[in-house]
Amino acid sequence: DLLLLSYTGCFTFMKWFELLRHEYKCETAMLHVPYQGDGEITQNMRDYVVKQLKEDLIPTLERVSGVKFDIDRLREHLRESAKAEDKLVKVLETAKLKPSPIDSYFGGIYYVGPTFSAFRGTPECTAYYDMLWDEVQERVRKGQGPVTPEGVMEKERYRLVVEGPPNYTHMREFWKMFYDEGAVVVASSYTKVGGNYEQGFRHDPDRPLESLADYCLGCYTNLNLPARTKMLENYINDYEADGLLINSIKSCNSFSAGQLLMMNEIEKRTGKPAAFVETDLVDPRYFSPSNVKNRLESYFQMVDQKRSAA
């Protein structure tokens, strides 16, 4: 009936929605979200998004659905969302433990799925995170590492922070290059593109429309480069990572622009080695298994040398 695009991510999203509109022949609404060029959310930015919600989006939804907007129902969904967000952050922060019981990149995609999608704000979403928390706590009690497609990782050898999306076209092959080497991703930027909850944001039922605006404004790809660099630096320090790996993709300039600059800056600030590989989110032509594997193996050797020198 309706396609709604909140444009805080890749330019590719707009092309996706053009194709979807052509396929489903339905109305399309777009929420324009200002970029955090100066590294903060201003009241003017928030008001601009709220105005679109009030004057454009809500009337469109009412007209298309035939249902009057119920702000109390929205508040209930936001209250439920905040519960799930609390538990998600607790799960992601278990990666500070050694060994980490989770992988925050390959596994993290599954962990953030419910709250980044249509389950957000539902009791089922909260129940998922309650169940996930119990499962992760059991792994912590047993001293286990993350679950991989081939079972529980037996030994954690490298702790990494990863910037950039994964390669969905060869997901398992890409992941295997990490867990075969005992490499665990303890923090990642990609799991923040649908909500930057680790930085303290929660959906707020007392500020329903303003809360929705802040959510859109605060997504990772809407942050400026200094803010993104500082976040990755903090991850390396807080999660005691061995270094940074950037997976730069072709189809999202919102992610890839400025990544080399970020990599060099983080190396200077942390003294930890960084590496750069190139694949793509959706285009299989950009995934070269031998090239990626060689770069990863060279990077792990670099980490080993850095440890020996220390």
N, C-alpha and C positions, 0 to 999 in steps of 0.2 A: 504493500500500500504506500509506503514512504521510505525513502533512503535519506538518512541523516549523516552528514559528514562534518565532524569537528576537525578543522584543518590545523592540527598542531604537529603533524608528522611529515611523511614523505610527500613530495609532489606527485609521486606515483599514485597516491590515494585518489587524487582527483581523476586520474585516468581510469582507475578501477571503477569509480562511481559513474563515470561516463558510460563505460561498458555495461555496468549493471542497470543503469537507467534505460539503455537501449534494449537490454535483454528483458527486463520486467515491465517496461513502459509505464513507469509510475513516477509520481512526483519526487523531486529531490530538494532537500533543504541543506543549506550549508551554514555552519556557525563559524564566523571569521574570528580567529583568536590572535590578538597582538603578540608579537615576538618579544621576549624579555631581553631586549638589546642592552639595557643598562643593568641587567642582573637582578631585577626585583619586580614584583608585581605592584603597580601603582593603583590608586583608587580609580583613576581615569580608565585604566585598562579593565579593571573589574566592572566598572559601571557600563563600559562599552559592551561587554559580553552579556551582562544582565539585561541590558536594554534589548539586545537581539532576542534573548529568551522570552522576554515579556511581549515584545511587539511583533516578532516574526515567528519564532519557533512554536510557542505555545498555541497561538491562534491557528497556525497551520495544522498542528497535531489535532486540535479540537475539530477543525473542519474535516480533515481526512477521516478521523476515527468516529466522529459523531459523539464523542464522549467529552464532557466538560472537565477541565483540568481540576484536580483535587490536590491542593498543596499539603493537606494532612497525610494523604497517602504517600506523597513524595517524601515527607518527613520520616515516615515509617521505613521506607526503603533506605533512606540515608542513615538512619539509626542502625539498621541491620548491616549496612555496608561498613560502618565504622567498626562493628564487632569483628567482621571478617578481616578487615585491614589490620587491626591489632594483632590478630593471630598470625597473619601472613608475615608481618615484620618479625615476630618472635621466631617463626620458622627460619626465615632468611638469616637471622642473626646467630643461629646455631652454627653457621659456617665459621664463626670465630674460634670454635673448639678445634682441638687437634686429637685425632683426625676429624675432619669435617664430616658430619653425617649426611650432608647433602651436596649436590653440585648445583650452584646457583645460576648456571647458564643453560646447559643442556637439560638438567632436571628442573631448573627454575622455570622453564617455559611451561611445564605442566603445572607447577605450583601457582603461577600467577593467572593461569587460564580462566578459572571461574570468576575471579573478581575483575578481570579485564574484559569480560564478555557479558552475555545475556543473563548470567546467574548473579551478577552483582545486585546486592540489595535484597536477596531472597534468603529465607531460612536454610534452603538447600546449600547455598554458598557457605554460610557460616558452619553448617554441619560438615562440609568437606574439609574446612580448615581445622575443625576440632579433631576430625579423624586423622588428618595429615600430621597435626601436632603430636598426637599420641604415637603415631608410627615413628616419627623422627625421634621422639623421646626414648622409644624402645631401642632404636639404633644407638643413641647416645649411651644408654645404660650398658649395652653390649660392646661399646667401643668400636662400632662398625663404621665404615666409610659409606659413601653414597652408593645407591643402587644404579647399575648400568644395564644395558640390554643383555649383558652376559653374566649378570649376577652382581653380588656386592663386591666393590673394589677392595682388594685385600690389603694393599699398602699404599699410603699416600706419600708420594715422593716430591711433588711440586704443588704449590699453592699459587693460583693465578687469579688476577683480575682481568676480565675481558671486556673490551669496548667494541660495540657494534653488534648487529644482528647475526644470527646463525645462518648456515647454509641449509635451507629446508630441502633443496633438491637432492642432497646427499647427506641427510642429517645423521644417519647411523654411521656411515663411513667416516664422516668428519669427527663425530664423537669418539669413535674407536681410536682415532689417532691420539686422543688425549688419554683415555683410560688405559690403553695398552702401556702407556709410559708412567702410569700412576699420577697423572696430572688432574687435579681437582680445581674447578673454578669456584672460588670462595665468594666472589662478588662480581656482578656484571651490570653494565648500564642498560642492556636490552630489557631486563626485567623491570625497568622503571619507565618505559615508554607509555605504559598504560596507567601510571600513577606513581608518584614519588613519595610513597608512604614512609620510607625510612627517614626522610627529612622532616617528618612530623605532621604532614598533612593528613587530615581525616575528613570524611564527609560529615557535615555538621547539620543536624536537623533544625537547629535554632537559626541557621542562616542558609536556608535551602538553595535559593537561586545564587547567592553569592558563593556558596560552597561549590556548586557546579562550575561556576566561572573560575574559581581558584584551582579546581581540579584540572581544567583544560589548560589554564595558563602555566601550571606547574609541571606538566609532563616533561620528561627528560629532553626530548628533541626541541622543546620550546625554550630551553635554557641557553644562555650565551656561552661562548667557549671558556671564559674564565671560570664560570660556575661549574661547567662540566669537568674541567681540568681539576678543580679543587675537590670535587666529589670523588673522582678516581684516585687522586692522591690520598684522600682520607681512607678510601677502601684499602689501599695498599698498606697503610699504616695500621688501621684498626683491625684488619683481618690477618695481619702478619703475612702478607703475600710475598712470594719470591720475585714477582715482577708483573708487568703489564703486557697483554697481548691484544693487538687491534686486528679485528677481522673487518676489513674495509670492503664495502659492497658497492656495486655499480648503480643499483636502482634506487638509492636513497641518498641524495645529496645532503639532506638534513642531518644524516649521521656522518657521512664520509668527509664533508667539507671541514678542513681544519684538523683532521686527525693526526697528520704528521707533526704539526705544530704542537698539539697536545702531547703526543708521545715524547717529543724531545724535551718539553717542559717538565713532564713527570719524571723522566730519567734524571734531570738536573736536581729536582726537588727531593727525590727519594733515594737516589743512588742505586736504584734497582734496575735491572736490565729490562728492556722493552723490545717487542718484535711486531712486525707488520706483515699480515697475509692478506690476500685479495681473493674473494669469492663473490657470490651474489645470493641474495635472498630467494629469488625465484627463477633466475636464468641459469640453466645447467651448463651453458657454454663457458661460463666463467669459473667453473670448478675444475682445477687440474690436480688430481689426487697426488701425483708424484711431486709436483711443485710445492703443494701445501705441506706434505709430509716431510720433505727435505727442510723446509723452513722451520717447521716445528722441532725437528730433531736438532737442528743447529741451535735453535733457541734454548732447548733444554740443556745442551752442552754449555751454552753461555752461562746459564744459571748455575750449573755445576762448577764452572770455573770461578764464578763470582763467590760462591760459597768457599771454595778452596783458598782463594786469596784472602778471604776474611778470617 
